[in-house]
Amino acid sequence: MCTQGQLKLFNSFNYTTPEDFIYYILYACQHLQLDPETLQLHLLGEIVKDSALFEYTYKYIRNVHFGQRPVEVKIDAAFKMPSHFYLIYFA
């Protein structure tokens, strides 16, 4: 989570349900006093736009984006992997 171009939170957590997933995000927003209406949230990892996780997230946070792999990292097209999957390995 970033505010004014500064990283406020980089976190990962285990969850079981989409409700758990959004709970952790909203809990962090509350404690960091971030407004879910103006927050720019960038998701990384194995989440896709047509999933319950994304739907729940978008319901509560309007500005949801997927991270992008660095341009210098090339993945063979045969893998058909979205550019926000496994970004932690490219940091």
Biopython code that builds the backbone (N, CA, C, O; Angstrom):
import numpy as np
from Bio.PDB.StructureBuilder import StructureBuilder

atoms = [
    (1, "MET", "N", (0.844, -1.160, 0.000)),
    (1, "MET", "CA", (0.000, 0.000, 0.000)),
    (1, "MET", "C", (0.893, 1.228, 0.000)),
    (1, "MET", "O", (1.849, 1.306, 0.772)),
    (2, "CYS", "N", (0.588, 2.177, -0.854)),
    (2, "CYS", "CA", (1.384, 3.391, -0.963)),
    (2, "CYS", "C", (0.505, 4.612, -0.749)),
    (2, "CYS", "O", (-0.664, 4.627, -1.134)),
    (3, "THR", "N", (1.077, 5.624, -0.135)),
    (3, "THR", "CA", (0.419, 6.920, -0.074)),
    (3, "THR", "C", (1.442, 7.950, -0.492)),
    (3, "THR", "O", (2.587, 7.917, -0.044)),
    (4, "GLN", "N", (1.033, 8.859, -1.346)),
    (4, "GLN", "CA", (1.893, 9.911, -1.863)),
    (4, "GLN", "C", (3.211, 9.343, -2.393)),
    (4, "GLN", "O", (4.279, 9.912, -2.169)),
    (5, "GLY", "N", (3.118, 8.222, -3.093)),
    (5, "GLY", "CA", (4.286, 7.629, -3.709)),
    (5, "GLY", "C", (5.212, 6.882, -2.766)),
    (5, "GLY", "O", (6.272, 6.414, -3.182)),
    (6, "GLN", "N", (4.830, 6.766, -1.510)),
    (6, "GLN", "CA", (5.686, 6.071, -0.552)),
    (6, "GLN", "C", (5.022, 4.770, -0.120)),
    (6, "GLN", "O", (3.835, 4.741, 0.204)),
    (7, "LEU", "N", (5.803, 3.700, -0.119)),
    (7, "LEU", "CA", (5.307, 2.404, 0.305)),
    (7, "LEU", "C", (4.953, 2.460, 1.783)),
    (7, "LEU", "O", (5.783, 2.827, 2.615)),
    (8, "LYS", "N", (3.722, 2.097, 2.107)),
    (8, "LYS", "CA", (3.261, 2.075, 3.490)),
    (8, "LYS", "C", (3.257, 0.657, 4.049)),
    (8, "LYS", "O", (3.504, 0.451, 5.237)),
    (9, "LEU", "N", (2.978, -0.312, 3.196)),
    (9, "LEU", "CA", (2.868, -1.676, 3.676)),
    (9, "LEU", "C", (3.138, -2.651, 2.542)),
    (9, "LEU", "O", (2.598, -2.519, 1.444)),
    (10, "PHE", "N", (3.973, -3.620, 2.825)),
    (10, "PHE", "CA", (4.172, -4.763, 1.941)),
    (10, "PHE", "C", (3.973, -5.958, 2.848)),
    (10, "PHE", "O", (4.753, -6.168, 3.777)),
    (11, "ASN", "N", (2.943, -6.742, 2.592)),
    (11, "ASN", "CA", (2.603, -7.795, 3.514)),
    (11, "ASN", "C", (2.130, -9.023, 2.758)),
    (11, "ASN", "O", (1.644, -8.926, 1.631)),
    (12, "SER", "N", (2.274, -10.154, 3.376)),
    (12, "SER", "CA", (1.674, -11.380, 2.867)),
    (12, "SER", "C", (1.049, -12.093, 4.059)),
    (12, "SER", "O", (1.511, -11.954, 5.192)),
    (13, "PHE", "N", (0.015, -12.840, 3.799)),
    (13, "PHE", "CA", (-0.678, -13.525, 4.882)),
    (13, "PHE", "C", (-1.390, -14.746, 4.338)),
    (13, "PHE", "O", (-1.723, -14.818, 3.155)),
    (14, "ASN", "N", (-1.616, -15.698, 5.213)),
    (14, "ASN", "CA", (-2.363, -16.896, 4.844)),
    (14, "ASN", "C", (-3.847, -16.626, 5.058)),
    (14, "ASN", "O", (-4.229, -16.008, 6.051)),
    (15, "TYR", "N", (-4.667, -17.078, 4.153)),
    (15, "TYR", "CA", (-6.106, -16.903, 4.271)),
    (15, "TYR", "C", (-6.783, -18.158, 3.738)),
    (15, "TYR", "O", (-6.192, -18.933, 2.986)),
    (16, "THR", "N", (-8.027, -18.340, 4.143)),
    (16, "THR", "CA", (-8.787, -19.501, 3.703)),
    (16, "THR", "C", (-9.912, -19.107, 2.765)),
    (16, "THR", "O", (-10.183, -19.804, 1.787)),
    (17, "THR", "N", (-10.567, -17.993, 3.057)),
    (17, "THR", "CA", (-11.725, -17.568, 2.283)),
    (17, "THR", "C", (-11.507, -16.162, 1.718)),
    (17, "THR", "O", (-10.625, -15.441, 2.184)),
    (18, "PRO", "N", (-12.295, -15.771, 0.730)),
    (18, "PRO", "CA", (-12.214, -14.394, 0.232)),
    (18, "PRO", "C", (-12.518, -13.368, 1.340)),
    (18, "PRO", "O", (-11.970, -12.266, 1.342)),
    (19, "GLU", "N", (-13.384, -13.743, 2.265)),
    (19, "GLU", "CA", (-13.697, -12.850, 3.385)),
    (19, "GLU", "C", (-12.472, -12.624, 4.265)),
    (19, "GLU", "O", (-12.236, -11.508, 4.728)),
    (20, "ASP", "N", (-11.694, -13.679, 4.495)),
    (20, "ASP", "CA", (-10.449, -13.531, 5.256)),
    (20, "ASP", "C", (-9.484, -12.603, 4.522)),
    (20, "ASP", "O", (-8.837, -11.754, 5.136)),
    (21, "PHE", "N", (-9.394, -12.771, 3.225)),
    (21, "PHE", "CA", (-8.478, -11.995, 2.390)),
    (21, "PHE", "C", (-8.757, -10.496, 2.518)),
    (21, "PHE", "O", (-7.846, -9.711, 2.783)),
    (22, "ILE", "N", (-10.022, -10.103, 2.328)),
    (22, "ILE", "CA", (-10.345, -8.679, 2.395)),
    (22, "ILE", "C", (-10.276, -8.170, 3.831)),
    (22, "ILE", "O", (-9.958, -7.003, 4.056)),
    (23, "TYR", "N", (-10.568, -9.025, 4.800)),
    (23, "TYR", "CA", (-10.467, -8.621, 6.205)),
    (23, "TYR", "C", (-9.049, -8.144, 6.519)),
    (23, "TYR", "O", (-8.876, -7.080, 7.113)),
    (24, "TYR", "N", (-8.045, -8.908, 6.132)),
    (24, "TYR", "CA", (-6.661, -8.526, 6.417)),
    (24, "TYR", "C", (-6.290, -7.209, 5.744)),
    (24, "TYR", "O", (-5.586, -6.385, 6.329)),
    (25, "ILE", "N", (-6.760, -7.013, 4.525)),
    (25, "ILE", "CA", (-6.454, -5.764, 3.826)),
    (25, "ILE", "C", (-7.126, -4.582, 4.512)),
    (25, "ILE", "O", (-6.495, -3.552, 4.744)),
    (26, "LEU", "N", (-8.410, -4.733, 4.835)),
    (26, "LEU", "CA", (-9.128, -3.632, 5.490)),
    (26, "LEU", "C", (-8.609, -3.371, 6.900)),
    (26, "LEU", "O", (-8.595, -2.227, 7.353)),
    (27, "TYR", "N", (-8.187, -4.411, 7.588)),
    (27, "TYR", "CA", (-7.600, -4.261, 8.918)),
    (27, "TYR", "C", (-6.322, -3.419, 8.839)),
    (27, "TYR", "O", (-6.108, -2.529, 9.661)),
    (28, "ALA", "N", (-5.487, -3.703, 7.857)),
    (28, "ALA", "CA", (-4.262, -2.918, 7.664)),
    (28, "ALA", "C", (-4.608, -1.467, 7.323)),
    (28, "ALA", "O", (-3.970, -0.543, 7.828)),
    (29, "CYS", "N", (-5.605, -1.266, 6.477)),
    (29, "CYS", "CA", (-6.030, 0.100, 6.128)),
    (29, "CYS", "C", (-6.461, 0.867, 7.361)),
    (29, "CYS", "O", (-6.085, 2.024, 7.547)),
    (30, "GLN", "N", (-7.242, 0.225, 8.196)),
    (30, "GLN", "CA", (-7.731, 0.886, 9.412)),
    (30, "GLN", "C", (-6.575, 1.293, 10.316)),
    (30, "GLN", "O", (-6.542, 2.422, 10.806)),
    (31, "HIS", "N", (-5.638, 0.398, 10.540)),
    (31, "HIS", "CA", (-4.530, 0.687, 11.453)),
    (31, "HIS", "C", (-3.528, 1.681, 10.883)),
    (31, "HIS", "O", (-2.842, 2.373, 11.635)),
    (32, "LEU", "N", (-3.440, 1.755, 9.568)),
    (32, "LEU", "CA", (-2.546, 2.733, 8.944)),
    (32, "LEU", "C", (-3.287, 4.018, 8.562)),
    (32, "LEU", "O", (-2.712, 4.934, 7.975)),
    (33, "GLN", "N", (-4.571, 4.061, 8.907)),
    (33, "GLN", "CA", (-5.430, 5.211, 8.616)),
    (33, "GLN", "C", (-5.427, 5.550, 7.126)),
    (33, "GLN", "O", (-5.265, 6.706, 6.735)),
    (34, "LEU", "N", (-5.610, 4.514, 6.306)),
    (34, "LEU", "CA", (-5.685, 4.671, 4.859)),
    (34, "LEU", "C", (-7.147, 4.570, 4.433)),
    (34, "LEU", "O", (-7.882, 3.709, 4.917)),
    (35, "ASP", "N", (-7.559, 5.436, 3.542)),
    (35, "ASP", "CA", (-8.931, 5.464, 3.061)),
    (35, "ASP", "C", (-9.098, 4.481, 1.901)),
    (35, "ASP", "O", (-8.480, 4.670, 0.853)),
    (36, "PRO", "N", (-9.914, 3.440, 2.062)),
    (36, "PRO", "CA", (-10.110, 2.466, 0.986)),
    (36, "PRO", "C", (-10.663, 3.078, -0.304)),
    (36, "PRO", "O", (-10.526, 2.482, -1.373)),
    (37, "GLU", "N", (-11.280, 4.247, -0.220)),
    (37, "GLU", "CA", (-11.822, 4.903, -1.416)),
    (37, "GLU", "C", (-10.728, 5.565, -2.257)),
    (37, "GLU", "O", (-10.898, 5.736, -3.464)),
    (38, "THR", "N", (-9.609, 5.938, -1.632)),
    (38, "THR", "CA", (-8.543, 6.623, -2.371)),
    (38, "THR", "C", (-7.257, 5.800, -2.453)),
    (38, "THR", "O", (-6.344, 6.148, -3.202)),
    (39, "LEU", "N", (-7.184, 4.735, -1.704)),
    (39, "LEU", "CA", (-6.007, 3.871, -1.682)),
    (39, "LEU", "C", (-5.724, 3.282, -3.059)),
    (39, "LEU", "O", (-6.650, 2.866, -3.754)),
    (40, "GLN", "N", (-4.472, 3.244, -3.455)),
    (40, "GLN", "CA", (-4.035, 2.559, -4.669)),
    (40, "GLN", "C", (-3.462, 1.210, -4.234)),
    (40, "GLN", "O", (-2.345, 1.153, -3.719)),
    (41, "LEU", "N", (-4.196, 0.148, -4.431)),
    (41, "LEU", "CA", (-3.787, -1.181, -3.994)),
    (41, "LEU", "C", (-3.244, -1.962, -5.178)),
    (41, "LEU", "O", (-3.910, -2.087, -6.205)),
    (42, "HIS", "N", (-2.033, -2.486, -5.034)),
    (42, "HIS", "CA", (-1.394, -3.280, -6.084)),
    (42, "HIS", "C", (-1.273, -4.716, -5.590)),
    (42, "HIS", "O", (-0.626, -4.985, -4.578)),
    (43, "LEU", "N", (-1.898, -5.622, -6.311)),
    (43, "LEU", "CA", (-1.888, -7.031, -5.930)),
    (43, "LEU", "C", (-0.786, -7.766, -6.686)),
    (43, "LEU", "O", (-0.550, -7.527, -7.870)),
    (44, "LEU", "N", (-0.128, -8.657, -5.977)),
    (44, "LEU", "CA", (0.901, -9.509, -6.554)),
    (44, "LEU", "C", (0.563, -10.944, -6.200)),
    (44, "LEU", "O", (-0.026, -11.203, -5.150)),
    (45, "GLY", "N", (0.919, -11.855, -7.043)),
    (45, "GLY", "CA", (0.722, -13.258, -6.723)),
    (45, "GLY", "C", (-0.356, -13.900, -7.565)),
    (45, "GLY", "O", (-0.777, -13.358, -8.587)),
    (46, "GLU", "N", (-0.790, -15.048, -7.127)),
    (46, "GLU", "CA", (-1.724, -15.866, -7.896)),
    (46, "GLU", "C", (-3.166, -15.443, -7.644)),
    (46, "GLU", "O", (-3.920, -16.139, -6.965)),
    (47, "ILE", "N", (-3.528, -14.319, -8.186)),
    (47, "ILE", "CA", (-4.893, -13.817, -8.118)),
    (47, "ILE", "C", (-5.249, -13.301, -9.508)),
    (47, "ILE", "O", (-4.435, -12.645, -10.158)),
    (48, "VAL", "N", (-6.445, -13.592, -9.954)),
    (48, "VAL", "CA", (-6.871, -13.168, -11.286)),
    (48, "VAL", "C", (-8.135, -12.323, -11.171)),
    (48, "VAL", "O", (-8.851, -12.379, -10.171)),
    (49, "LYS", "N", (-8.391, -11.549, -12.206)),
    (49, "LYS", "CA", (-9.489, -10.588, -12.181)),
    (49, "LYS", "C", (-10.864, -11.250, -12.044)),
    (49, "LYS", "O", (-11.758, -10.684, -11.416)),
    (50, "ASP", "N", (-11.040, -12.426, -12.616)),
    (50, "ASP", "CA", (-12.352, -13.075, -12.535)),
    (50, "ASP", "C", (-12.427, -14.084, -11.381)),
    (50, "ASP", "O", (-12.970, -15.178, -11.532)),
    (51, "SER", "N", (-11.871, -13.692, -10.225)),
    (51, "SER", "CA", (-11.896, -14.553, -9.041)),
    (51, "SER", "C", (-12.694, -13.881, -7.925)),
    (51, "SER", "O", (-12.899, -12.667, -7.937)),
    (52, "ALA", "N", (-13.135, -14.678, -6.974)),
    (52, "ALA", "CA", (-13.852, -14.141, -5.811)),
    (52, "ALA", "C", (-12.953, -13.207, -5.002)),
    (52, "ALA", "O", (-13.431, -12.222, -4.440)),
    (53, "LEU", "N", (-11.650, -13.510, -4.939)),
    (53, "LEU", "CA", (-10.724, -12.646, -4.204)),
    (53, "LEU", "C", (-10.714, -11.236, -4.783)),
    (53, "LEU", "O", (-10.787, -10.254, -4.045)),
    (54, "PHE", "N", (-10.622, -11.142, -6.105)),
    (54, "PHE", "CA", (-10.609, -9.830, -6.738)),
    (54, "PHE", "C", (-11.955, -9.134, -6.559)),
    (54, "PHE", "O", (-12.001, -7.938, -6.271)),
    (55, "GLU", "N", (-13.048, -9.872, -6.728)),
    (55, "GLU", "CA", (-14.376, -9.278, -6.580)),
    (55, "GLU", "C", (-14.581, -8.698, -5.183)),
    (55, "GLU", "O", (-15.083, -7.582, -5.050)),
    (56, "TYR", "N", (-14.204, -9.429, -4.148)),
    (56, "TYR", "CA", (-14.332, -8.925, -2.780)),
    (56, "TYR", "C", (-13.438, -7.702, -2.570)),
    (56, "TYR", "O", (-13.843, -6.723, -1.943)),
    (57, "THR", "N", (-12.242, -7.774, -3.094)),
    (57, "THR", "CA", (-11.310, -6.656, -2.932)),
    (57, "THR", "C", (-11.855, -5.416, -3.618)),
    (57, "THR", "O", (-11.844, -4.331, -3.036)),
    (58, "TYR", "N", (-12.329, -5.560, -4.839)),
    (58, "TYR", "CA", (-12.838, -4.412, -5.593)),
    (58, "TYR", "C", (-14.119, -3.857, -4.968)),
    (58, "TYR", "O", (-14.403, -2.668, -5.108)),
    (59, "LYS", "N", (-14.876, -4.677, -4.299)),
    (59, "LYS", "CA", (-16.099, -4.217, -3.635)),
    (59, "LYS", "C", (-15.780, -3.178, -2.561)),
    (59, "LYS", "O", (-16.555, -2.247, -2.347)),
    (60, "TYR", "N", (-14.640, -3.338, -1.885)),
    (60, "TYR", "CA", (-14.289, -2.460, -0.772)),
    (60, "TYR", "C", (-13.193, -1.452, -1.097)),
    (60, "TYR", "O", (-13.068, -0.430, -0.422)),
    (61, "ILE", "N", (-12.405, -1.733, -2.121)),
    (61, "ILE", "CA", (-11.306, -0.838, -2.504)),
    (61, "ILE", "C", (-11.427, -0.573, -3.998)),
    (61, "ILE", "O", (-11.335, -1.498, -4.805)),
    (62, "ARG", "N", (-11.627, 0.660, -4.359)),
    (62, "ARG", "CA", (-11.917, 1.013, -5.754)),
    (62, "ARG", "C", (-10.708, 0.979, -6.676)),
    (62, "ARG", "O", (-10.848, 0.668, -7.859)),
    (63, "ASN", "N", (-9.558, 1.284, -6.175)),
    (63, "ASN", "CA", (-8.364, 1.389, -7.020)),
    (63, "ASN", "C", (-7.475, 0.166, -6.832)),
    (63, "ASN", "O", (-6.460, 0.213, -6.138)),
    (64, "VAL", "N", (-7.880, -0.923, -7.463)),
    (64, "VAL", "CA", (-7.140, -2.184, -7.354)),
    (64, "VAL", "C", (-6.422, -2.418, -8.678)),
    (64, "VAL", "O", (-7.032, -2.371, -9.746)),
    (65, "HIS", "N", (-5.126, -2.670, -8.594)),
    (65, "HIS", "CA", (-4.302, -2.895, -9.775)),
    (65, "HIS", "C", (-3.466, -4.155, -9.561)),
    (65, "HIS", "O", (-3.296, -4.625, -8.436)),
    (66, "PHE", "N", (-2.958, -4.680, -10.649)),
    (66, "PHE", "CA", (-2.028, -5.804, -10.575)),
    (66, "PHE", "C", (-0.625, -5.269, -10.814)),
    (66, "PHE", "O", (-0.410, -4.423, -11.681)),
    (67, "GLY", "N", (0.329, -5.772, -10.036)),
    (67, "GLY", "CA", (1.723, -5.386, -10.235)),
    (67, "GLY", "C", (2.220, -5.869, -11.588)),
    (67, "GLY", "O", (1.598, -6.725, -12.216)),
    (68, "GLN", "N", (3.324, -5.327, -12.026)),
    (68, "GLN", "CA", (3.903, -5.698, -13.318)),
    (68, "GLN", "C", (5.328, -6.214, -13.131)),
    (68, "GLN", "O", (6.097, -5.691, -12.324)),
    (69, "ARG", "N", (5.647, -7.222, -13.873)),
    (69, "ARG", "CA", (6.995, -7.774, -13.878)),
    (69, "ARG", "C", (7.941, -6.740, -14.490)),
    (69, "ARG", "O", (7.546, -6.032, -15.417)),
    (70, "PRO", "N", (9.171, -6.634, -14.000)),
    (70, "PRO", "CA", (10.134, -5.710, -14.612)),
    (70, "PRO", "C", (10.288, -6.011, -16.095)),
    (70, "PRO", "O", (10.279, -7.175, -16.498)),
    (71, "VAL", "N", (10.430, -4.972, -16.910)),
    (71, "VAL", "CA", (10.501, -5.157, -18.370)),
    (71, "VAL", "C", (11.701, -5.999, -18.789)),
    (71, "VAL", "O", (11.648, -6.678, -19.815)),
    (72, "GLU", "N", (12.771, -5.966, -18.018)),
    (72, "GLU", "CA", (13.954, -6.748, -18.397)),
    (72, "GLU", "C", (13.790, -8.248, -18.123)),
    (72, "GLU", "O", (14.618, -9.047, -18.561)),
    (73, "VAL", "N", (12.733, -8.637, -17.405)),
    (73, "VAL", "CA", (12.481, -10.054, -17.132)),
    (73, "VAL", "C", (11.556, -10.589, -18.216)),
    (73, "VAL", "O", (10.413, -10.151, -18.348)),
    (74, "LYS", "N", (12.053, -11.518, -18.969)),
    (74, "LYS", "CA", (11.281, -12.113, -20.066)),
    (74, "LYS", "C", (10.845, -13.521, -19.681)),
    (74, "LYS", "O", (11.656, -14.336, -19.238)),
    (75, "ILE", "N", (9.558, -13.796, -19.854)),
    (75, "ILE", "CA", (9.005, -15.119, -19.587)),
    (75, "ILE", "C", (8.487, -15.665, -20.917)),
    (75, "ILE", "O", (7.779, -14.968, -21.644)),
    (76, "ASP", "N", (8.829, -16.876, -21.223)),
    (76, "ASP", "CA", (8.381, -17.500, -22.476)),
    (76, "ASP", "C", (6.853, -17.492, -22.539)),
    (76, "ASP", "O", (6.187, -17.843, -21.565)),
    (77, "ALA", "N", (6.310, -17.097, -23.670)),
    (77, "ALA", "CA", (4.865, -16.988, -23.856)),
    (77, "ALA", "C", (4.152, -18.323, -23.652)),
    (77, "ALA", "O", (2.953, -18.342, -23.376)),
    (78, "ALA", "N", (4.862, -19.425, -23.781)),
    (78, "ALA", "CA", (4.263, -20.739, -23.597)),
    (78, "ALA", "C", (3.752, -20.926, -22.168)),
    (78, "ALA", "O", (2.857, -21.739, -21.931)),
    (79, "PHE", "N", (4.317, -20.176, -21.212)),
    (79, "PHE", "CA", (3.888, -20.307, -19.823)),
    (79, "PHE", "C", (2.529, -19.664, -19.575)),
    (79, "PHE", "O", (1.826, -20.058, -18.645)),
    (80, "LYS", "N", (2.146, -18.684, -20.386)),
    (80, "LYS", "CA", (0.857, -17.993, -20.255)),
    (80, "LYS", "C", (0.617, -17.559, -18.811)),
    (80, "LYS", "O", (-0.444, -17.809, -18.238)),
    (81, "MET", "N", (1.613, -16.911, -18.245)),
    (81, "MET", "CA", (1.565, -16.492, -16.858)),
    (81, "MET", "C", (1.315, -14.988, -16.781)),
    (81, "MET", "O", (2.060, -14.217, -17.385)),
    (82, "PRO", "N", (0.282, -14.549, -16.051)),
    (82, "PRO", "CA", (0.065, -13.107, -15.894)),
    (82, "PRO", "C", (1.302, -12.416, -15.326)),
    (82, "PRO", "O", (2.078, -13.020, -14.585)),
    (83, "SER", "N", (1.472, -11.161, -15.676)),
    (83, "SER", "CA", (2.699, -10.444, -15.306)),
    (83, "SER", "C", (2.812, -10.144, -13.817)),
    (83, "SER", "O", (3.875, -9.718, -13.365)),
    (84, "HIS", "N", (1.760, -10.351, -13.045)),
    (84, "HIS", "CA", (1.846, -10.099, -11.601)),
    (84, "HIS", "C", (2.085, -11.380, -10.795)),
    (84, "HIS", "O", (2.219, -11.311, -9.574)),
    (85, "PHE", "N", (2.140, -12.528, -11.438)),
    (85, "PHE", "CA", (2.427, -13.785, -10.742)),
    (85, "PHE", "C", (3.914, -13.844, -10.397)),
    (85, "PHE", "O", (4.753, -13.476, -11.219)),
    (86, "TYR", "N", (4.240, -14.294, -9.211)),
    (86, "TYR", "CA", (5.605, -14.578, -8.772)),
    (86, "TYR", "C", (6.555, -13.380, -8.835)),
    (86, "TYR", "O", (7.754, -13.553, -9.053)),
    (87, "LEU", "N", (6.034, -12.184, -8.647)),
    (87, "LEU", "CA", (6.884, -10.998, -8.699)),
    (87, "LEU", "C", (7.947, -10.968, -7.609)),
    (87, "LEU", "O", (9.001, -10.358, -7.784)),
    (88, "ILE", "N", (7.678, -11.613, -6.503)),
    (88, "ILE", "CA", (8.644, -11.615, -5.392)),
    (88, "ILE", "C", (9.982, -12.191, -5.833)),
    (88, "ILE", "O", (11.018, -11.853, -5.261)),
    (89, "TYR", "N", (9.974, -13.051, -6.837)),
    (89, "TYR", "CA", (11.213, -13.645, -7.325)),
    (89, "TYR", "C", (12.035, -12.702, -8.195)),
    (89, "TYR", "O", (13.204, -12.968, -8.475)),
    (90, "PHE", "N", (11.425, -11.604, -8.621)),
    (90, "PHE", "CA", (12.106, -10.663, -9.506)),
    (90, "PHE", "C", (12.547, -9.394, -8.801)),
    (90, "PHE", "O", (13.086, -8.492, -9.442)),
    (91, "ALA", "N", (12.332, -9.306, -7.512)),
    (91, "ALA", "CA", (12.673, -8.083, -6.755)),
    (91, "ALA", "C", (14.165, -7.953, -6.556)),
    (91, "ALA", "O", (14.625, -6.989, -5.944)),
]
sb = StructureBuilder()
sb.init_structure("model")
sb.init_model(0)
sb.init_chain("A")
sb.init_seg("    ")
for serial, (resi, resn, name, xyz) in enumerate(atoms, 1):
    if name == "N":
        sb.init_residue(resn, " ", resi, " ")
    sb.init_atom(name, np.array(xyz, "f"), 0.0, 1.0, " ", f" {name:<3s}", serial, name[0])
structure = sb.get_structure()
